[in-house]
Amino acid sequence: MSTFEKIIKDYLEKRAKGDAIFAEKFIERCRKDAKAIEGCCAYITAEAKKKAVKGCAVIADDEVFGWAMHYFDEN
């Protein structure tokens, strides 16, 4: 697991502890898909690439974590 994946996973696990509705979605998705965190990080990377200008993008932490939450909130 990359450092990026670990940071995202730790964040999502922390959020799941404080949000039962999110926890249910997060846990269910991770059980069904052993590579759910990898998929989430691929989604985040794809979203960042959409914002890139000349191959460069600066994304706020809140936006990145928001994308991570969105990945698990949506089907």
Backbone as CSV, one residue per row, in Angstrom:
resi,resn,N_x,N_y,N_z,CA_x,CA_y,CA_z,C_x,C_y,C_z
1,MET,0.851,-1.180,0.000,0.000,0.000,0.000,0.893,1.238,0.000
2,SER,0.583,2.155,-0.901,1.368,3.382,-0.989,1.036,4.312,0.184
3,THR,1.871,5.305,0.390,1.631,6.288,1.445,0.316,7.016,1.186
4,PHE,0.070,7.371,-0.057,-1.168,8.040,-0.440,-2.378,7.170,-0.071
5,GLU,-2.334,5.906,-0.423,-3.431,4.985,-0.112,-3.629,4.856,1.397
6,LYS,-2.541,4.806,2.139,-2.631,4.685,3.602,-3.277,5.929,4.219
7,ILE,-2.905,7.099,3.728,-3.479,8.346,4.244,-4.982,8.382,3.984
8,ILE,-5.379,8.013,2.771,-6.800,8.002,2.420,-7.539,6.958,3.265
9,LYS,-6.976,5.768,3.384,-7.594,4.700,4.176,-7.758,5.127,5.631
10,ASP,-6.717,5.708,6.215,-6.787,6.152,7.613,-7.866,7.215,7.795
11,TYR,-7.939,8.144,6.855,-8.951,9.196,6.925,-10.354,8.591,6.875
12,LEU,-10.570,7.689,5.921,-11.890,7.086,5.761,-12.274,6.244,6.974
13,GLU,-11.331,5.523,7.537,-11.610,4.735,8.737,-11.977,5.638,9.912
14,LYS,-11.291,6.763,10.030,-11.592,7.717,11.102,-12.993,8.295,10.913
15,ARG,-13.335,8.660,9.678,-14.673,9.186,9.396,-15.736,8.137,9.681
16,ALA,-15.453,6.895,9.337,-16.414,5.808,9.552,-16.714,5.618,11.038
17,LYS,-15.730,5.850,11.884,-15.940,5.706,13.332,-16.927,6.729,13.864
18,GLY,-17.001,7.887,13.209,-17.883,8.947,13.686,-19.170,9.097,12.895
19,ASP,-19.369,8.268,11.873,-20.541,8.402,11.006,-21.048,7.012,10.640
20,ALA,-22.072,6.573,11.332,-22.583,5.210,11.152,-23.088,4.948,9.740
21,ILE,-23.720,5.937,9.131,-24.243,5.758,7.772,-23.096,5.578,6.785
22,PHE,-22.089,6.427,6.893,-20.932,6.282,6.018,-20.210,4.966,6.302
23,ALA,-20.084,4.612,7.563,-19.380,3.384,7.949,-19.988,2.172,7.265
24,GLU,-21.307,2.141,7.213,-21.997,1.022,6.585,-21.605,0.897,5.107
25,LYS,-21.631,2.026,4.390,-21.269,2.025,2.970,-19.803,1.662,2.772
26,PHE,-18.952,2.248,3.591,-17.506,2.043,3.487,-17.152,0.572,3.744
27,ILE,-17.666,0.027,4.826,-17.353,-1.356,5.196,-17.898,-2.322,4.144
28,GLU,-19.127,-2.095,3.702,-19.729,-2.972,2.695,-18.910,-2.969,1.406
29,ARG,-18.515,-1.797,0.963,-17.743,-1.693,-0.289,-16.392,-2.373,-0.143
30,CYS,-15.745,-2.188,0.989,-14.431,-2.805,1.208,-14.538,-4.324,1.286
31,ARG,-15.633,-4.828,1.837,-15.833,-6.285,1.898,-16.033,-6.872,0.511
32,LYS,-16.779,-6.161,-0.337,-17.070,-6.635,-1.688,-15.865,-6.501,-2.617
33,ASP,-15.028,-5.508,-2.352,-13.924,-5.199,-3.258,-12.631,-5.040,-2.453
34,ALA,-11.776,-6.031,-2.528,-10.512,-6.001,-1.776,-9.618,-4.836,-2.210
35,LYS,-9.863,-4.308,-3.399,-9.050,-3.199,-3.898,-9.817,-1.878,-3.863
36,ALA,-10.758,-1.745,-2.948,-11.592,-0.544,-2.869,-10.767,0.719,-2.627
37,ILE,-9.769,0.630,-1.770,-8.939,1.805,-1.493,-8.132,2.172,-2.737
38,GLU,-7.615,1.177,-3.435,-6.889,1.446,-4.683,-7.814,2.117,-5.695
39,GLY,-9.043,1.632,-5.798,-10.015,2.227,-6.709,-10.342,3.655,-6.321
40,CYS,-10.477,3.894,-5.031,-10.741,5.235,-4.525,-9.598,6.178,-4.892
41,CYS,-8.382,5.730,-4.702,-7.220,6.570,-5.013,-7.101,6.813,-6.512
42,ALA,-7.475,5.833,-7.321,-7.485,6.014,-8.777,-8.533,7.063,-9.156
43,TYR,-9.680,7.018,-8.486,-10.729,8.009,-8.718,-10.222,9.413,-8.356
44,ILE,-9.581,9.537,-7.209,-9.042,10.828,-6.770,-8.026,11.347,-7.784
45,THR,-7.151,10.479,-8.240,-6.137,10.863,-9.222,-6.786,11.337,-10.519
46,ALA,-7.816,10.631,-10.958,-8.516,11.012,-12.185,-9.178,12.386,-12.035
47,GLU,-9.782,12.633,-10.857,-10.407,13.933,-10.618,-9.369,15.051,-10.604
48,ALA,-8.220,14.786,-10.015,-7.156,15.791,-9.982,-6.644,16.090,-11.388
49,LYS,-6.531,15.065,-12.205,-6.066,15.257,-13.583,-7.018,16.144,-14.371
50,LYS,-8.299,16.086,-14.060,-9.277,16.939,-14.736,-9.053,18.410,-14.434
51,LYS,-8.463,18.688,-13.283,-8.220,20.070,-12.876,-6.842,20.576,-13.300
52,ALA,-6.021,19.680,-13.804,-4.653,20.041,-14.164,-4.626,21.025,-15.336
53,VAL,-3.700,21.934,-15.247,-3.421,22.875,-16.327,-1.958,22.672,-16.698
54,LYS,-1.722,22.322,-17.943,-0.372,22.026,-18.412,0.285,20.951,-17.550
55,GLY,-0.519,19.954,-17.163,-0.002,18.811,-16.412,0.210,19.052,-14.929
56,CYS,-0.247,20.194,-14.420,-0.023,20.509,-13.004,-1.346,20.882,-12.335
57,ALA,-1.545,20.367,-11.131,-2.738,20.712,-10.356,-2.367,20.813,-8.882
58,VAL,-2.956,21.766,-8.212,-2.811,21.895,-6.768,-4.216,21.730,-6.196
59,ILE,-4.382,20.708,-5.367,-5.699,20.377,-4.831,-5.649,20.455,-3.308
60,ALA,-6.601,21.154,-2.736,-6.675,21.277,-1.271,-7.007,19.923,-0.647
61,ASP,-6.475,19.683,0.529,-6.735,18.436,1.252,-8.235,18.162,1.382
62,ASP,-9.008,19.190,1.733,-10.445,19.015,1.918,-11.124,18.503,0.652
63,GLU,-10.665,18.974,-0.490,-11.256,18.526,-1.746,-10.901,17.063,-2.020
64,VAL,-9.657,16.698,-1.766,-9.219,15.315,-1.973,-10.002,14.375,-1.050
65,PHE,-10.109,14.733,0.212,-10.860,13.892,1.146,-12.350,13.870,0.789
66,GLY,-12.854,14.965,0.253,-14.229,15.000,-0.220,-14.454,14.026,-1.360
67,TRP,-13.496,13.939,-2.273,-13.581,12.969,-3.372,-13.571,11.546,-2.824
68,ALA,-12.761,11.319,-1.804,-12.695,9.982,-1.190,-14.051,9.612,-0.590
69,MET,-14.661,10.539,0.121,-15.983,10.291,0.703,-17.003,10.043,-0.407
70,HIS,-16.952,10.849,-1.440,-17.880,10.720,-2.559,-17.759,9.342,-3.215
71,TYR,-16.550,8.874,-3.359,-16.315,7.561,-3.979,-17.090,6.465,-3.261
72,PHE,-17.115,6.534,-1.950,-17.811,5.501,-1.175,-19.291,5.812,-0.970
73,ASP,-19.668,7.072,-1.040,-21.083,7.443,-0.883,-21.889,7.080,-2.114
74,GLU,-21.283,7.186,-3.285,-21.976,6.900,-4.540,-21.766,5.445,-4.936
75,ASN,-22.687,4.913,-5.695,-22.547,3.521,-6.164,-21.657,3.448,-7.380
